[in-house]
Amino acid sequence: MSIKISVVEKKLVETVNQYNLDEYYINESYGSIERFNQIVNGETLKNNEKPLTDFLSEIRPNNILHLRPKGNNTNVEIKYGY
């Protein structure tokens, strides 16, 4: 089983790194998929766990997308609606 994860970095150009992570590699690094999901959702790390950015930097993304970020149009006027 593999898990697909996308990491988005927003600067002038939006970079999306997509990874297919192997269950064995996640279990070896974090102990379980459940623990990995907790870390992805922002739970604090335990003593021997490596930060998610370090974990992903060891893996080559299978897809890298460079997108132009969508601009926020601040000149929006709503005439009517419901």
Secondary structure, 3 states (H helix, E strand, C coil): CEEEEEEEEECCCEEEEEEEEEHHHHHHHHCCHHHHHHHHCCCCCCCCCCCHHHHHHCCCCCEEEEECCCCCCCCCCCCCCC
